[in-house]
Amino acid sequence: MHFLAQKMKDMFTKKVLLFISITGFVACNKIDEFGDINQNPAATTEPILSALLTNTLSGLGNDTWDASATSSTGLITVSGFYCQYYSETLYTELSTYATPNINWDNYYSGRLYDLQTIINYNSNPATASKAATYGSNNNQIAVARILKVYLFSLLTDCYGDLPYSGALKADNGIVAFDSQESLYTDFFKELNEAVAQFDNGNPATGDILFNGSITMWRRFANSLHALLALHLTKANPTLGAGEFKVALSSTGGVFENGSNAELKYTGVNYLNPVYSYHLYPPFRIAVAKTMTNWLQDHNDSRMNAYATSTTGFPYGLTRDSAISFGNTNLNWAKILKGQTTSATSPLPIITAAEIYLARAEAGDLGWTNEDAITMYRTGIKESWQYWGVYNDVDFETYMQQTGVSLTGTPDDLKKINEQQWAAHYPNGLRGWTTWRRTGYPVLLPAPGSNSNAIPRRFPYGGNEFSTNTENANKAAALYSINGEANSSYGRVWWDK
């Protein structure tokens, strides 16, 4: 596997030295602030914890959207193919369900290991005092715990069972996989404890997401908690309902009224990834016609922000058909437009719109006493406002449409779920998760595929079978379809 002790120490040392040489970052809260380094980098023996936190946070935007579908973070974009946000325009293997081989090494041996290092140095009595240079021990640990849950939740929602309780500390690379059910139980515990762990000491330095705001970190943790609880609507609704209510009542509350988690970019060697996509053609990923059709069918003003044109690219074509369409429809829709194509534009990580719509579903399910219609309306309004397309007249007209308005019937849940799918854009994983757990919107398999079904998980990557063979094979057998282990069509625990 990828967490051999010596290998990880070597990778860590190289990473710190490279980060120092590129950014000069020591203990600032902005990625482009440079500190004086009056020592030989080659002599660095202690981790610069602020740099580790910054490095972890700087990748969150690529966890939302990354044009490189073959990279470790490309799993988010491939998820966007599966939920039909996007379509490939040239090489169409992934959007026609060729089996991906995406390894998770860069998560485990990269940012997750960095977060564990922050926790270890702040927890160990021998290093805690020195670690406190970068903020109070408790505050650093709490932030790292929240981010570990966030990153592990991305992985488990893609793959299913994972190395978790034994990961990031093994010295022989042989680590058992934990069940997704047990991961979720621990996620809720970790988030609760992290929210309570924050103290009145100095905030963690290197925080380019919230600039040290403990209130915002608590909202982030609670909002993530609520979204994860909602994943359990089929697998364990009793647990899901209880955890959802815990998230809403936890210290700091959740994101609401324009409060969002969004990653900001400096525009100097640190560009909004969607801007980079527009800056460096050819464009191999387009907005799928599934998305543009849905927006147009609903007269949805987000059409003016989600894509560069109304000409969506037909989803899941063979390569020849995709090339033919692209050659005859030169104005096909690129990903996002307007303010989102700026080098310095922020990219959403979790928005208030998503949380209000989650609360709408929870209210409709009877998980809470909140009014589903109010939460639903507020969620859509927040989404429109976030993307800069809101005005009173258009919004009121939109909300009165038959396909949008809630009427107190069983059809309401379908509308809520479809609006969640629309509001999660451009985060393909979140859209794919909504479709997998609810069945909405109704999606048809790629016409250019030989499959009559849409993938429901990512197969474990080949690296895991090479170095953690027995455990990987055991886990892969749990996702066997028609005698094929590790199938893309197996279902993770919450996907009932």
C-alpha positions as CSV (number, residue, x, y, z in Angstrom):
1,M,0.0,0.0,0.0
2,H,1.2,3.6,0.3
3,F,1.8,4.2,4.0
4,L,5.0,2.3,4.5
5,A,6.7,4.2,7.4
6,Q,10.0,5.0,5.7
7,K,8.4,5.8,2.4
8,M,6.0,8.3,4.0
9,K,8.8,9.9,6.0
10,D,10.8,10.4,2.8
11,M,7.7,11.8,0.9
12,F,7.0,14.1,3.8
13,T,10.5,15.5,3.9
14,K,10.5,16.1,0.2
15,K,7.1,17.7,0.3
16,V,8.0,20.1,3.0
17,L,11.2,21.1,1.3
18,L,9.4,21.6,-2.0
19,F,6.6,23.6,-0.4
20,I,9.1,25.8,1.3
21,S,11.1,26.4,-1.9
22,I,8.0,27.3,-3.9
23,T,6.0,29.4,-1.6
24,G,8.3,30.5,1.3
25,F,5.3,29.8,3.5
26,V,6.0,29.5,7.2
27,A,3.1,30.5,9.4
28,C,0.8,32.8,7.5
29,N,-2.9,32.7,6.7
30,K,-2.6,33.6,3.0
31,I,-1.0,31.3,0.5
32,D,0.8,34.1,-1.2
33,E,2.3,35.7,1.9
34,F,6.0,35.1,2.2
35,G,8.0,34.8,5.4
36,D,11.7,35.1,6.0
37,I,13.5,31.8,6.0
38,N,16.8,32.2,7.9
39,Q,17.8,28.6,7.9
40,N,19.0,26.0,5.5
41,P,15.9,24.1,4.2
42,A,18.0,21.0,3.9
43,A,18.4,21.1,7.7
44,T,14.6,21.0,8.3
45,T,13.8,18.3,10.8
46,E,10.5,19.5,12.2
47,P,7.3,19.7,10.2
48,I,6.0,23.2,9.5
49,L,2.5,22.5,10.6
50,S,1.0,25.7,9.1
51,A,2.4,24.6,5.7
52,L,0.8,21.2,6.1
53,L,-2.6,22.7,6.8
54,T,-2.3,25.2,3.9
55,N,-1.2,22.3,1.5
56,T,-4.3,20.3,2.6
57,L,-6.7,23.2,2.2
58,S,-5.3,24.3,-1.1
59,G,-6.5,21.0,-2.7
60,L,-10.1,21.3,-1.6
61,G,-11.1,23.1,-4.8
62,N,-9.8,20.2,-6.9
63,D,-11.9,17.9,-4.7
64,T,-14.9,19.9,-6.0
65,W,-13.9,20.0,-9.6
66,D,-10.8,18.9,-11.6
67,A,-10.5,18.7,-15.3
68,S,-7.8,15.9,-15.0
69,A,-10.0,12.9,-14.8
70,T,-7.0,10.6,-14.6
71,S,-5.6,12.1,-11.4
72,S,-6.3,11.2,-7.9
73,T,-8.7,14.1,-7.6
74,G,-10.1,13.2,-11.0
75,L,-12.5,10.8,-9.2
76,I,-14.6,13.9,-8.5
77,T,-14.9,14.7,-12.2
78,V,-15.6,11.1,-13.2
79,S,-18.4,11.2,-10.6
80,G,-19.7,14.1,-12.6
81,F,-19.8,11.9,-15.6
82,Y,-21.8,9.3,-13.7
83,C,-24.4,11.9,-12.4
84,Q,-24.4,13.5,-15.9
85,Y,-23.2,16.9,-15.0
86,Y,-20.5,16.4,-17.6
87,S,-19.8,14.6,-20.8
88,E,-16.5,13.8,-22.5
89,T,-16.0,15.5,-25.9
90,L,-13.1,13.5,-27.4
91,Y,-11.9,10.5,-25.5
92,T,-15.2,9.1,-24.2
93,E,-14.1,6.0,-22.3
94,L,-14.9,7.2,-18.8
95,S,-18.3,8.7,-19.7
96,T,-19.2,5.4,-21.4
97,Y,-18.2,3.4,-18.3
98,A,-14.8,2.0,-19.0
99,T,-13.5,0.6,-15.7
100,P,-11.4,3.4,-14.1
101,N,-8.2,2.6,-12.3
102,I,-7.9,5.6,-10.0
103,N,-5.7,5.0,-7.0
104,W,-6.1,6.8,-3.7
105,D,-2.4,7.1,-2.9
106,N,-2.3,10.9,-3.1
107,Y,-4.9,11.2,-0.4
108,Y,-3.4,8.7,2.1
109,S,0.3,9.5,1.6
110,G,-0.5,13.2,1.0
111,R,-3.0,15.3,2.7
112,L,-4.4,12.7,5.1
113,Y,-0.9,11.9,6.3
114,D,-0.3,15.7,6.7
115,L,-3.4,16.0,8.8
116,Q,-2.3,13.0,10.9
117,T,1.1,14.6,11.4
118,I,-0.6,17.8,12.7
119,I,-2.6,15.7,15.2
120,N,0.4,13.7,16.3
121,Y,2.7,16.7,16.9
122,N,0.0,18.5,18.9
123,S,-1.0,15.4,20.9
124,N,2.5,14.2,21.8
125,P,3.7,15.8,25.1
126,A,7.2,15.8,23.7
127,T,6.3,18.0,20.7
128,A,3.1,19.8,21.8
129,S,4.8,22.9,23.2
130,K,6.7,23.5,20.0
131,A,3.6,22.7,17.9
132,A,1.7,25.4,19.7
133,T,3.7,27.9,17.7
134,Y,1.1,27.3,15.0
135,G,-1.9,27.8,17.2
136,S,-3.3,26.2,20.3
137,N,-2.9,22.4,20.3
138,N,-6.6,21.9,20.6
139,N,-7.5,24.2,17.8
140,Q,-5.0,22.6,15.4
141,I,-6.2,19.1,16.3
142,A,-9.9,20.0,15.9
143,V,-9.3,21.5,12.4
144,A,-7.3,18.4,11.3
145,R,-9.9,16.0,12.6
146,I,-12.7,17.8,10.7
147,L,-10.6,17.8,7.5
148,K,-9.8,14.1,7.9
149,V,-13.5,13.3,8.1
150,Y,-14.1,15.4,5.0
151,L,-11.4,13.7,2.9
152,F,-12.2,10.2,4.2
153,S,-15.9,10.8,3.4
154,L,-15.0,11.6,-0.2
155,L,-13.1,8.3,-0.5
156,T,-15.6,6.1,1.1
157,D,-18.5,7.5,-0.8
158,C,-16.6,6.7,-4.0
159,Y,-15.1,3.3,-3.1
160,G,-17.0,1.9,-0.1
161,D,-15.0,0.1,2.6
162,L,-11.6,1.6,3.2
163,P,-8.4,1.2,5.3
164,Y,-9.3,3.6,8.1
165,S,-8.7,2.7,11.8
166,G,-5.4,1.1,11.0
167,A,-4.4,3.5,8.3
168,L,-1.8,6.3,8.6
169,K,0.1,4.4,11.2
170,A,1.0,1.0,9.8
171,D,4.6,0.2,9.3
172,N,4.2,-2.7,6.9
173,G,1.6,-1.5,4.5
174,I,-0.8,-4.4,5.4
175,V,-3.9,-2.7,6.7
176,A,-7.4,-4.2,7.1
177,F,-10.4,-2.4,5.5
178,D,-13.1,-1.0,7.8
179,S,-16.7,-1.2,6.8
180,Q,-18.4,2.0,5.5
181,E,-21.0,1.6,8.3
182,S,-18.2,1.8,10.9
183,L,-16.6,4.7,9.1
184,Y,-19.8,6.7,9.3
185,T,-20.3,6.0,12.9
186,D,-16.8,7.3,13.6
187,F,-17.3,10.3,11.4
188,F,-20.2,11.5,13.5
189,K,-18.1,10.9,16.7
190,E,-15.1,12.8,15.3
191,L,-17.1,15.8,14.1
192,N,-18.9,16.1,17.5
193,E,-15.7,15.9,19.4
194,A,-13.8,18.3,17.1
195,V,-16.5,20.9,17.5
196,A,-16.3,20.6,21.3
197,Q,-12.5,20.6,21.3
198,F,-11.9,24.1,20.0
199,D,-10.7,26.4,22.8
200,N,-10.1,30.1,23.3
201,G,-6.4,29.8,22.3
202,N,-4.8,31.0,19.1
203,P,-6.4,29.7,15.9
204,A,-4.5,27.4,13.6
205,T,-2.1,29.2,11.3
206,G,-2.0,28.4,7.7
207,D,-5.8,28.5,7.5
208,I,-6.6,29.8,4.0
209,L,-10.2,28.6,4.2
210,F,-11.6,30.5,7.2
211,N,-8.7,32.6,8.3
212,G,-8.7,31.1,11.7
213,S,-12.4,31.6,12.4
214,I,-13.5,28.9,14.9
215,T,-17.1,29.8,14.3
216,M,-16.8,29.0,10.6
217,W,-14.9,25.8,11.3
218,R,-17.7,24.7,13.6
219,R,-20.3,25.5,10.9
220,F,-18.2,23.6,8.4
221,A,-18.1,20.5,10.7
222,N,-21.8,20.7,11.5
223,S,-22.8,21.2,7.9
224,L,-20.7,18.2,6.8
225,H,-22.3,16.2,9.6
226,A,-25.8,17.1,8.3
227,L,-24.9,16.1,4.7
228,L,-23.4,12.8,5.8
229,A,-26.4,12.0,8.1
230,L,-28.7,12.5,5.1
231,H,-26.8,9.8,3.2
232,L,-28.4,7.3,5.6
233,T,-32.0,7.8,4.4
234,K,-32.1,4.1,3.2
235,A,-29.3,2.4,5.1
236,N,-30.2,3.6,8.7
237,P,-32.8,6.3,8.8
238,T,-33.0,6.2,12.5
239,L,-29.4,6.9,12.9
240,G,-29.5,9.5,10.1
241,A,-32.4,11.4,11.7
242,G,-30.7,11.5,15.1
243,E,-27.4,12.7,13.7
244,F,-29.1,15.3,11.5
245,K,-30.7,16.8,14.5
246,V,-27.4,16.7,16.4
247,A,-25.7,18.6,13.6
248,L,-28.4,21.3,13.5
249,S,-28.2,21.8,17.3
250,S,-24.4,21.6,17.7
251,T,-22.4,24.6,18.8
252,G,-21.9,27.1,16.0
253,G,-24.8,25.8,13.9
254,V,-24.7,25.2,10.2
255,F,-24.2,27.3,7.1
256,E,-27.1,29.6,6.4
257,N,-28.0,33.1,5.1
258,G,-25.1,33.4,2.7
259,S,-22.5,31.7,4.9
260,N,-20.6,29.2,2.9
261,A,-17.3,27.3,2.8
262,E,-15.5,28.4,-0.4
263,L,-11.9,28.3,-1.3
264,K,-10.4,31.6,-2.4
265,Y,-7.6,31.8,-5.0
266,T,-4.8,34.4,-5.3
267,G,-4.5,34.2,-9.0
268,V,-0.7,34.1,-8.7
269,N,0.5,30.5,-9.2
270,Y,-2.7,29.5,-7.5
271,L,-5.6,29.6,-10.0
272,N,-9.2,28.8,-9.7
273,P,-9.3,25.3,-11.4
274,V,-12.3,26.2,-13.6
275,Y,-10.3,29.3,-14.8
276,S,-7.4,27.0,-15.6
277,Y,-9.8,24.8,-17.6
278,H,-10.9,27.8,-19.7
279,L,-7.3,29.0,-20.0
280,Y,-5.8,25.8,-21.4
281,P,-7.9,24.2,-24.2
282,P,-8.6,21.8,-25.8
283,F,-11.8,21.3,-23.8
284,R,-12.2,17.6,-23.3
285,I,-15.1,17.9,-20.8
286,A,-18.4,19.7,-21.5
287,V,-21.6,20.4,-19.6
288,A,-23.8,17.4,-20.4
289,K,-27.0,17.9,-22.2
290,T,-28.7,16.2,-19.3
291,M,-27.9,19.2,-17.1
292,T,-28.6,21.9,-19.7
293,N,-31.9,20.3,-20.6
294,W,-33.0,20.1,-17.0
295,L,-32.1,23.8,-16.5
296,Q,-34.0,24.8,-19.6
297,D,-37.0,22.6,-18.9
298,H,-37.3,24.4,-15.5
299,N,-36.6,27.9,-16.9
300,D,-33.8,27.9,-14.3
301,S,-31.7,31.1,-14.3
302,R,-28.6,29.1,-13.2
303,M,-28.3,28.3,-16.8
304,N,-26.6,31.6,-17.1
305,A,-23.9,30.6,-14.6
306,Y,-23.5,26.9,-15.0
307,A,-22.4,26.8,-18.6
308,T,-21.1,29.1,-21.4
309,S,-24.0,28.3,-23.7
310,T,-27.3,26.4,-23.7
311,T,-26.0,23.8,-26.1
312,G,-25.3,20.9,-23.8
313,F,-23.0,18.1,-25.1
314,P,-25.0,14.8,-25.5
315,Y,-24.1,12.5,-22.7
316,G,-22.1,9.3,-23.1
317,L,-21.5,9.2,-26.9
318,T,-19.1,6.9,-28.6
319,R,-15.9,8.7,-29.6
320,D,-16.9,9.0,-33.3
321,S,-20.3,10.4,-32.4
322,A,-18.7,12.8,-29.9
323,I,-16.2,14.2,-32.4
324,S,-19.0,14.5,-35.0
325,F,-21.2,16.5,-32.6
326,G,-18.3,18.8,-31.5
327,N,-17.3,19.5,-35.1
328,T,-20.8,20.6,-36.0
329,N,-21.7,22.4,-32.8
330,L,-18.8,24.6,-32.0
331,N,-20.7,26.5,-29.4
332,W,-21.3,23.6,-27.1
333,A,-21.4,24.4,-23.4
334,K,-18.1,24.7,-21.4
335,I,-18.0,24.4,-17.6
336,L,-19.3,27.4,-15.7
337,K,-19.0,31.0,-16.9
338,G,-19.2,34.6,-15.7
339,Q,-17.4,35.2,-12.4
340,T,-16.4,31.6,-12.2
341,T,-13.9,32.0,-15.0
342,S,-11.8,34.5,-13.1
343,A,-8.4,33.4,-11.8
344,T,-9.2,34.6,-8.3
345,S,-12.9,33.5,-8.1
346,P,-13.7,31.3,-5.2
347,L,-14.9,27.8,-5.6
348,P,-17.7,26.4,-3.3
349,I,-16.9,23.5,-1.0
350,I,-20.2,23.4,1.0
351,T,-22.8,26.1,0.5
352,A,-25.8,27.3,2.6
353,A,-28.0,26.4,-0.4
354,E,-27.0,22.7,-0.1
355,I,-27.7,22.7,3.7
356,Y,-31.1,24.4,3.4
357,L,-32.1,21.8,0.8
358,A,-30.9,19.0,3.1
359,R,-33.0,20.5,5.8
360,A,-36.0,20.5,3.3
361,E,-35.6,16.8,2.8
362,A,-35.2,16.1,6.5
363,G,-38.3,18.1,7.2
364,D,-40.2,16.3,4.4
365,L,-39.1,12.9,5.9
366,G,-40.2,13.9,9.4
367,W,-36.7,13.8,10.7
368,T,-37.1,17.4,12.0
369,N,-40.0,19.8,12.7
370,E,-38.7,22.3,10.2
371,D,-41.0,23.4,7.5
372,A,-39.9,21.6,4.3
373,I,-41.4,24.3,2.0
374,T,-39.6,27.1,3.7
375,M,-36.3,25.3,3.7
376,Y,-36.7,24.3,0.1
377,R,-37.6,27.8,-1.1
378,T,-34.7,29.3,0.9
379,G,-32.3,26.7,-0.5
380,I,-33.1,27.5,-4.1
381,K,-32.9,31.2,-3.4
382,E,-29.5,30.8,-1.8
383,S,-28.3,28.8,-4.8
384,W,-29.4,31.5,-7.2
385,Q,-27.9,34.2,-5.1
386,Y,-24.6,32.3,-4.8
387,W,-24.3,32.1,-8.6
388,G,-25.3,35.7,-9.1
389,V,-28.5,35.0,-11.1
390,Y,-31.2,36.1,-8.5
391,N,-33.9,38.7,-9.0
392,D,-37.2,38.8,-7.3
393,V,-39.5,38.6,-10.4
394,D,-37.7,35.7,-12.1
395,F,-37.4,33.8,-8.8
396,E,-41.1,34.1,-7.9
397,T,-42.1,33.0,-11.4
398,Y,-39.7,30.0,-11.1
399,M,-41.1,28.9,-7.8
400,Q,-44.7,28.9,-9.0
401,Q,-44.0,26.4,-11.8
402,T,-45.6,23.0,-11.6
403,G,-42.3,21.2,-11.8
404,V,-40.8,23.3,-9.0
405,S,-43.4,24.2,-6.4
406,L,-44.1,21.9,-3.5
407,T,-47.7,20.9,-3.0
408,G,-47.7,18.6,0.1
409,T,-47.8,15.5,-2.0
410,P,-45.4,12.5,-2.3
411,D,-44.0,14.2,-5.4
412,D,-42.4,16.8,-3.2
413,L,-39.5,14.6,-2.3
414,K,-38.6,14.1,-5.9
415,K,-38.5,17.8,-6.5
416,I,-36.3,18.3,-3.4
417,N,-33.9,15.7,-4.6
418,E,-33.7,17.1,-8.1
419,Q,-33.0,20.6,-6.7
420,Q,-30.3,19.1,-4.5
421,W,-28.7,17.6,-7.6
422,A,-28.9,21.0,-9.4
423,A,-27.5,22.9,-6.4
424,H,-24.5,20.5,-5.8
425,Y,-23.1,21.4,-9.3
426,P,-20.2,21.5,-10.0
427,N,-19.4,18.9,-7.3
428,G,-19.9,15.7,-9.3
429,L,-19.4,13.4,-6.3
430,R,-22.2,15.1,-4.3
431,G,-24.5,15.0,-7.4
432,W,-23.7,11.3,-7.9
433,T,-24.4,10.6,-4.2
434,T,-27.8,12.3,-4.4
435,W,-28.7,10.2,-7.5
436,R,-27.5,7.0,-6.0
437,R,-29.4,7.3,-2.7
438,T,-32.6,8.8,-4.1
439,G,-32.9,7.8,-7.8
440,Y,-33.4,11.4,-8.8
441,P,-33.2,12.9,-11.2
442,V,-34.1,9.9,-13.4
443,L,-31.0,9.2,-15.5
444,L,-30.5,6.8,-18.4
445,P,-27.2,5.0,-19.0
446,A,-24.8,6.3,-21.6
447,P,-26.0,5.4,-25.1
448,G,-22.4,4.8,-26.2
449,S,-21.9,2.2,-23.4
450,N,-22.4,-1.5,-23.6
451,S,-23.9,-1.4,-20.1
452,N,-27.5,-1.1,-19.2
453,A,-26.7,0.5,-15.9
454,I,-24.8,3.5,-14.4
455,P,-21.8,2.8,-12.2
456,R,-22.4,3.0,-8.5
457,R,-18.9,3.0,-7.0
458,F,-15.2,3.2,-8.0
459,P,-13.3,-0.1,-8.1
460,Y,-10.3,-0.2,-5.8
461,G,-7.2,0.9,-7.7
462,G,-4.5,-1.5,-8.8
463,N,-1.9,-0.3,-6.4
464,E,-3.9,-1.6,-3.4
465,F,-4.0,-5.1,-4.8
466,S,-0.2,-5.0,-5.4
467,T,0.8,-4.1,-1.8
468,N,-2.2,-5.0,0.4
469,T,-3.3,-8.0,-1.6
470,E,-5.2,-10.1,0.9
471,N,-7.2,-7.2,2.5
472,A,-7.9,-5.6,-0.9
473,N,-9.2,-8.9,-2.3
474,K,-11.4,-9.5,0.8
475,A,-12.9,-6.0,0.4
476,A,-13.3,-6.4,-3.3
477,A,-15.3,-9.6,-2.9
478,L,-18.0,-7.5,-1.1
479,Y,-18.7,-5.7,-4.4
480,S,-19.1,-8.7,-6.6
481,I,-21.7,-8.5,-9.4
482,N,-22.4,-11.5,-11.6
483,G,-19.2,-13.2,-10.3
484,E,-17.0,-10.1,-11.0
485,A,-15.4,-8.8,-7.8
486,N,-14.6,-5.1,-7.3
487,S,-17.4,-4.2,-9.7
488,S,-18.3,-0.6,-10.6
489,Y,-21.9,-1.7,-10.2
490,G,-21.6,-2.9,-6.6
491,R,-23.3,-0.7,-4.0
492,V,-21.7,0.9,-1.1
493,W,-23.4,0.4,2.3
494,W,-25.7,3.4,2.2
495,D,-26.7,2.9,-1.4
496,K,-29.7,0.6,-0.9
